[in-house]
Amino acid sequence: MSKQLEQKIKDLPQKPGVYVFKDAKGLVLYVGKAIKLKNRVSSYFKRDGDDGRGPRIQQMISLIRDLNYTVTDNETESLILEKNFISQLKPKYNVDLRDDKNYLFIKINIKDEIPTIGYERKLMDRSSRYFGPYTSGLAIKDTLRMLRNIFPYCSNKKIGNKPCFFYHIGKCPGVCFGKISTQEYRDNYIKKIIQFLEGRQSQVLKDLQKQMRSFASHKQFEKAAKVRNQIFALNRVLERQKLVYPKKLDQDVFSVYTDLPAMPRVKQSDKAWQAGGVASINLFMIREGKLIQKENFIMENTKQVPVDEILQSFLERYYLEASSIPKEVLLPAQIIPDELYPVFIGRRFPKFTVPVQGQRLQLLKLGQENAKQYLESTTDKHLLEEARLLASLKELQRVLDLPNLPGRIEAYDISNIQGTNPVGSMVVFDFARPKKSDYRKFKINKKQTPDDFAMMREMLERRFRNDWPLPDLILIDGGKGQLNAALSVLQVSGSRFQVIGLAKRLEEIFTPLNTSPLILPTNSQALYLLQRIRDEAHRFGVKYHRHLRSKGSLSSVLDQISGIGPAKKKTLLQKFGSAAKVRSASLTELAAIVGSKTAEKIKASL
């Protein structure tokens, strides 16, 4: 250990936070959290002989040359920050849940006048209720469709004069136009939907039966009939749920499958250290004794990671966002429950159990079989996709006679209408996949008249003045003229890259050395890849052009209204953001910013 690193460790505070280990090149090796940073980081460098660490961790420690840290206010905050760092930095030695953009949550926006129900990928709004995560978009849509059949809910946020679309097809109780009050809607619909999503279906059924009897005793037979239909629909759902226990138990059952036999860590020499690079986790969610939901998750970077560590890392991430907490969690390996306390602050802390016999062990084995099937099917799809992309790159290398595989492909396009608001776009594909972090957009400054060739030259000149990664292949959206414009820039700059043009009309490929274009078969994987990249560059450029055009149209209209100068125009743009929002703003909202007289002029002009 270097003296500089040793001093950094000595200077660490005894506070909660997140630490980042780096190697000699500055690459991130590992991200971890700690209740006391100094104690936790120092423990990695204690020489106590065989301290139970596996070869994976020992190898990581041998590579550590530097560290950074961030102090947090509490343990929960450090857990959230660790999760964000792992997602952003992708450290080599962290076990990571596969990209959370795949997972969805049902969202009930309680603060709206009419609580709305939908789904989102991230838990952004603390005032809303979230349920999940769901790993399948189809599953979450089926759940919402089923909920609407049992408890018709409204799609509007506010009460208006007209009923919403769903009211006309019998899927909304009419809260949107005042047929029932918002309080009645919250009590009889939203409250029951929340109970259902929490897994308390039996309680919902009892409440409905009680409500039906109450309506019938007061001779409100129409309302009683509606509740009866809800009971029938709910019973049909409950009948389809598998009964696991005769008692009303709440459990989450997690099973793990890796390429090689999954077993908890025992000794450094055991096969548990030979786990594969990807692991699959199966969840059986049991509520009131019934299996109500099954989910599958993929954990990456799990090579040589024992099952208990995979579970420990996964459970921290899962229960940080999970909406439903059971009384008991069944696991195939023993974890350290104390390390999960920050995740459950303010919520029930479940009992973690490792079954050794009986029905609970059979559930774990069934879950492992499900996890195995899911991993194999997912891996097959992934391998097929990778093979297809690699084949398209190899074909492209062959037909263009490139010296190397075109790993980084940059595509350029110009977007304008008769020279107005001209913009350029640059998109990057890294081994046939879009790399959106490297996308760039250019506002053309020199030419405001229709001259795509000059605009292309300006964009490329500005691109190669920047110290960005160099491409293996440049794709220009256009024919021979656009290609020559690009070549002129590269010749002046002294850069040597393979450049091609792809013309839309016949999908002709123009190259610098050939006078006649290259035409590939319509079923060519290389052509399909080039079309994808070209179309993505066009989409990205058109989006930016439309943004500038909408700002320009708003400015030109506002410039023609007397009483609005640059300051007021800037204020309006900052407040409303777009022309459509300024037009839809009420007179009162406009008057609060520019005064009543000017607001009236704006409404009259727009």
LOLOMAR-387780 format. One record per residue (C-alpha): z, y, x. Coordinates in steps of 0.001 Angstrom, whole numbers, m for minus. Each point is the difference from the previous one (the first is absolute). Layout:
up,north,east
Z,Y,X
...
//
This chain:
up,north,east
0,0,0
m933,3427,1362
2662,2653,581
m1715,2285,m2521
189,m2659,m2733
3590,m846,948
977,3657,m332
m1723,254,m3387
2030,m2947,m1270
3243,1563,1275
m867,3250,m1814
m618,m1704,m3355
2365,1170,m2792
2274,m2294,m1999
m1779,955,m3217
m2373,m1739,m2431
m3686,307,778
m3280,m1604,1030
m1025,m940,3561
m3486,m631,1425
m609,m2123,3120
m3137,714,2086
m1720,m1736,2910
m1259,1486,3289
m3179,1318,m1688
1947,1715,m2780
m1033,m2579,m2635
2589,m724,m2687
1564,m3462,361
2697,3,m2665
1628,2198,m2644
3571,m694,m1082
2864,1582,m1921
3679,195,861
3325,1046,m1493
1004,1102,3512
m3008,665,2208
1762,m295,3342
1637,m3357,m752
m3148,m1506,m1470
m2420,1051,2765
2477,m903,2783
323,m3534,m1421
m3615,m746,975
761,496,3698
3298,m1910,311
m257,m2961,2358
2037,m2673,m1756
m2134,m2973,949
m1281,m1939,m3004
873,2437,m2768
m2094,m1763,m2650
m3027,2234,364
m3376,m1667,m299
m2816,278,2553
m1734,2582,m2169
2902,2492,260
583,m786,3659
m3653,694,749
232,3310,m1881
3100,1066,1952
m1786,m692,3300
m2749,2459,m1021
2254,2915,m1087
m420,3063,2209
866,2869,m2355
1605,721,m3361
112,2713,m2644
2472,340,m2832
572,1940,m3216
3495,644,m1394
406,m325,m3774
2743,1015,m2427
783,m3525,m1208
m1004,m3662,179
m2276,136,m3063
m1982,2874,1467
m425,m1914,3269
m1276,m3019,m1946
m2664,2110,m1753
m996,1725,3265
m284,m3366,1775
m2322,m1253,m2749
m2209,3103,310
m149,m240,3821
m981,m3686,m133
m2782,741,m2506
m1343,2889,2108
427,m1351,3548
m690,m3744,m564
2285,m1130,2890
m911,m3253,1722
3429,m1631,m361
902,1026,m3583
m462,m2381,m2900
m1798,2051,m2646
m721,m368,m3688
m3759,140,m473
m1228,3496,m990
2059,1205,m3012
m3053,1609,m1582
m587,m3469,m1484
3216,147,m2027
434,1761,m3323
2913,1204,m2098
204,659,m3737
1113,3615,m422
1722,1480,m3053
97,3790,265
3240,731,m1853
m135,3778,492
m3212,501,m2036
380,1201,m3583
m1587,m3326,m962
958,m2503,2751
m3240,m1330,1474
m555,m3519,1331
m2406,m812,2821
m29,m1412,3510
101,1384,3539
6,m1314,3563
2853,2111,1365
3444,987,m1272
m459,3764,201
1775,1353,m3111
3767,m507,m6
311,1076,m3638
m2191,m2917,m1170
843,m3675,m491
m1957,m2529,2080
m371,m3758,m490
m1477,m2383,2538
m1468,m499,2504
m3008,m1855,m1424
m2441,m1471,2516
m2889,m271,m2477
m1684,2919,m1740
m1230,m2402,m2673
3550,m1238,m633
1370,3508,m482
m2809,876,m2443
667,m3195,m1955
3697,891,m143
m729,3498,m1348
m2464,m1410,m2538
2587,m2526,m1169
2677,2716,m225
m2284,2157,m2160
m537,m2909,m2391
3754,m462,m452
1175,3621,289
m2881,2410,m718
369,2959,2371
m1742,3362,199
m2330,1159,2782
610,3754,m530
2515,2063,1959
594,2661,m2656
112,249,m3781
m3180,1519,m1452
m1779,472,m3298
m2228,m3073,240
855,m3679,475
m1000,m1717,3241
m2680,m2690,252
2520,m2854,m57
1448,1154,m3326
m3374,m595,m1680
m26,m3646,1154
3642,m635,m927
1368,80,3587
2010,3266,m248
2807,708,m2510
m1150,3617,m497
2473,1935,2157
m2960,1970,1411
m422,2017,m3230
3516,m130,m1429
m167,m3032,m2279
3226,m1189,1629
2436,2057,2071
157,m216,3793
3610,m1220,m247
m1023,m2846,m2313
m2864,m824,2357
2333,m97,3019
2617,m2148,m1801
m2274,m2484,m1772
m2871,m316,2456
635,1320,3546
3555,m1369,165
m1180,m3476,m1044
m2920,73,2442
2444,795,2829
2298,m2855,m1083
m2979,m2369,m128
m1162,966,3508
3564,m443,1294
m154,m3620,m1201
2371,451,m2947
m2402,m1443,m2573
2733,m1868,m1914
1905,3261,m498
m3182,1685,m1236
m559,m2852,m2462
3564,272,m1341
m347,3783,m437
m3286,m426,m1885
1477,m2633,m2317
2966,2265,m705
m2336,2944,m628
m2173,m2051,m2381
3029,m1077,m2060
1174,3614,m153
m3382,1236,m1284
m140,m2821,m2569
3530,684,m1294
m963,3663,m527
m3224,m1135,m1765
m2216,1522,2702
m2306,m2979,m182
m2996,1583,1757
2095,771,3093
1602,m3457,m191
m3467,m1590,m33
m1024,1917,3158
3130,m1164,1813
m632,m3566,m1223
m3476,123,1595
1570,1172,3260
2401,m2971,m127
m2897,m2409,m544
m1930,1490,2952
3068,m88,2267
760,m3618,m934
m3552,m1002,954
570,1524,3459
3390,m1685,421
m1438,m3388,m1001
m2486,213,2904
2766,602,2558
1181,m3139,1792
3639,m936,m603
1575,m631,3414
3705,m133,m895
1727,m660,m3335
2447,2780,924
m1017,3673,111
m97,385,3778
m1646,2872,1894
m1475,m1061,3347
m2648,956,2510
m1313,m3060,1870
m1799,717,3292
m1912,m2722,1857
m1819,364,3341
m3026,m1803,1406
m1524,438,3466
m2756,m1913,1847
2601,m2346,1512
3149,m1440,m1635
2286,2820,m1140
3601,m461,1094
2900,2353,813
795,966,3583
2299,m2478,1707
m779,m151,3710
m2491,1710,2202
m1830,m3283,618
m417,m928,m3678
m3328,87,m1811
1247,2880,m2113
m1164,2240,2810
m3574,m1195,m441
m609,1691,m3366
m3538,1259,m611
m1344,3529,113
17,345,m3793
2608,m1204,m2508
m158,m235,m3782
3016,675,m2221
173,m1230,m3602
2352,1581,m2554
1132,m1647,m3214
1733,2648,m2128
2360,m1709,m2437
1701,2045,m2705
2254,m1431,m2715
m872,m3485,1227
m3777,455,m392
m2734,459,2583
m1432,3391,m996
m2035,933,3099
m1525,m1494,3135
m1144,2109,2966
m1377,m736,3460
264,2134,3130
m1534,m215,3475
2019,793,3124
m1983,752,3153
819,m164,3707
2345,m2969,m495
m1008,m2036,3051
3096,m1591,1617
2224,1614,m2649
2602,m2294,m1625
129,m231,m3789
3366,1752,m278
m1401,3074,1792
m3114,m17,m2207
2209,m65,m3099
2404,2639,1339
m2877,2417,663
m1715,m757,m3317
3114,317,m2187
834,3412,1464
m3462,1242,m1006
m134,m1780,m3357
3391,1000,m1416
m358,3565,1240
m2605,462,m2760
642,m2865,m2436
1096,1112,m3454
1804,m3163,m1130
2970,m1391,1955
1221,m3518,m917
3494,m1381,333
m1146,m2618,2507
m2783,m357,2589
m1057,m3484,1167
m1367,m261,3553
m1247,m2803,2283
1897,1384,3031
3226,1880,604
m294,3757,514
2549,2691,904
944,1511,m3412
2074,2819,1538
m3182,1548,1447
m1378,366,m3545
2890,2112,m1356
m1836,3351,507
m2846,m1298,m2193
2320,m581,m2962
2086,3196,121
700,1004,m3600
m1282,m3364,m1297
1362,m3510,m476
192,m2022,3223
m1281,m3525,m695
1345,m3282,1314
m2270,m1573,2661
m52,m3814,m121
m1765,m2714,2032
m190,m3105,m2274
334,m3436,1627
m516,m2236,m3041
m735,m151,m3717
m2222,2086,m2252
291,3146,2107
m1340,m1777,3080
m2883,m1369,m2100
m844,3571,m1063
m184,1041,3666
m2320,m2926,800
m2229,836,m2976
m94,3617,1184
m946,m1111,3527
m2923,m1992,m1410
m1138,3108,m1919
354,2107,3149
m2087,m2539,1945
m2819,42,m2556
9,3800,m103
m99,331,3807
m2848,m2500,312
m2085,1660,m2714
654,3488,1388
m787,m1104,3559
m3263,m1616,m1103
m1125,3217,m1717
1045,2081,2995
m1862,m2239,2439
m3135,23,m2145
57,3805,m147
550,280,3753
m2840,m2443,671
m2353,1956,m2282
793,3322,1696
m361,m1492,3481
m3337,m1558,m981
m1289,3373,m1207
975,1650,3321
m1620,m2769,2039
m3206,263,m2056
17,3782,487
446,m467,3757
m2936,m2422,51
m2506,1984,m2099
743,3267,1861
133,m1724,3403
3402,1520,800
1768,m939,3260
3374,m404,m1736
1345,m699,m3460
91,3358,m1908
3751,116,m548
207,3734,m775
m2796,1349,m2188
m110,3699,m900
m2179,1212,m2877
m1004,3609,m754
m1359,1694,m3119
m738,3552,m1185
769,1168,m3551
m1145,3310,m1554
m1937,1477,m2924
m2835,2246,1213
2078,891,3043
3109,1091,m1943
3434,m1279,1058
m1521,m2263,2671
2327,m2643,1421
m249,m2932,2365
1882,m3268,m143
904,m2539,2659
1342,m3432,m944
1122,m2730,2384
m163,m3772,m433
2120,m2038,2391
m1361,m3546,236
m1697,361,m3391
3066,1429,m1764
444,3688,m925
2466,1814,2245
873,2958,m2197
2435,1537,2469
m3035,825,2200
m2114,1544,m2790
m943,3657,619
m1633,2704,m2121
m1868,3046,1300
m625,3298,m1733
m3426,1141,1227
186,3570,1289
m3355,832,1648
m2493,m856,m2757
225,1086,m3643
m3654,m803,m766
m1436,m3470,m681
m417,m1496,3499
1544,m3452,259
m1209,m463,3588
1776,3126,1276
3128,m899,m1950
m4,m3489,1498
m288,1480,3507
2919,2361,m612
2224,m2801,m1311
m719,m2324,2937
480,2792,2549
3465,672,m1430
815,m3718,m167
m749,m618,3703
2015,3046,1075
3092,m1906,m1185
1812,m2646,1986
m294,m2714,m2659
m676,m3714,671
m3671,m596,837
m2207,m2063,m2327
m1946,m3167,749
m2621,973,m2581
m870,3228,m1839
m1558,m231,m3470
m1805,3043,m1405
m691,258,m3731
m3697,842,50
m3339,m728,1591
m1817,955,3199
738,3732,m292
3781,m408,m288
m80,m2604,2792
m1853,2383,2367
2514,2766,m782
2829,m2327,1033
m1819,m1101,3150
m528,3608,1102
3740,623,m89
772,m3175,1947
m2580,830,2656
1505,3469,555
3547,m1366,184
m1067,m2805,2340
1484,m2632,m2317
m1651,m3404,m250
569,m1781,m3267
m2128,m2214,m2178
m1111,2150,m2956
m1847,m1153,m3112
m1074,1606,m3266
59,m1704,m3402
m2411,1484,m2576
894,m552,m3647
m3411,m472,m1622
m1001,m3321,1577
3206,m597,2007
m1976,436,3214
1844,m34,3333
m1326,2523,2550
788,m498,3691
m789,2299,2969
m2273,m2418,1845
m2120,m1267,m2918
m2656,2070,m1739
21,m2179,m3118
3164,m613,m2006
1845,m3310,m120
260,m1567,m3474
2593,m2728,m473
m13,m2575,m2830
1870,1089,m3137
2480,m2859,465
807,1011,3601
3737,343,729
m790,2617,2669
m1938,2113,m2525
2802,m334,m2533
2512,1219,2609
m2167,3017,904
m428,868,m3696
3755,m142,m531
648,2324,2936
m2807,2414,m964
1178,146,m3640
3601,593,1103
m1108,2961,2153
m1923,1386,m2983
2983,m429,m2340
2379,1682,2428
m2373,2948,535
m744,510,m3706
3729,21,m790
618,2811,2520
m3089,1920,m1174
1173,m125,m3633
3422,1229,1042
m1486,3043,1756
m2437,622,m2846
2762,12,m2639
2015,2477,2094
m3098,2156,456
m875,9,m3698
3528,1027,m916
m14,2782,2598
m3360,1343,m1188
1188,133,m3634
3303,1637,930
m1795,2570,2168
m1843,1220,m3089
3192,694,m1978
1283,3541,373
3620,263,1080
m102,m3106,2218
m99,656,3700
397,m2343,2979
3801,m196,m341
m1,m990,m3686
m2874,m2407,538
1932,m1709,2802
3123,m199,m2181
m1949,m1613,m2845
m1547,m2551,2360
3370,m873,1506
1633,m346,m3411
m2655,m1974,m1909
m2118,m1515,2782
m3312,m393,m1835
m2360,1695,m2445
686,m2576,m2697
3741,629,184
m419,3783,m135
m2199,m405,m3090
2495,m2314,m1689
3023,2202,809
1597,1723,m2967
14,3768,m438
3758,m18,584
m342,m1849,3331
m2701,2387,1207
1927,3082,m1177
3037,m1082,2026
m2131,246,3145
m2499,2847,m531
1318,1873,m3057
m1009,m178,m3643
m3076,2294,166
m1569,m1782,2964
892,m3391,m1527
m1944,948,m3139
m3013,967,2144
151,m3352,1822
137,m1970,m3255
m2922,1994,m1386
m2107,m526,3153
762,m3679,548
//
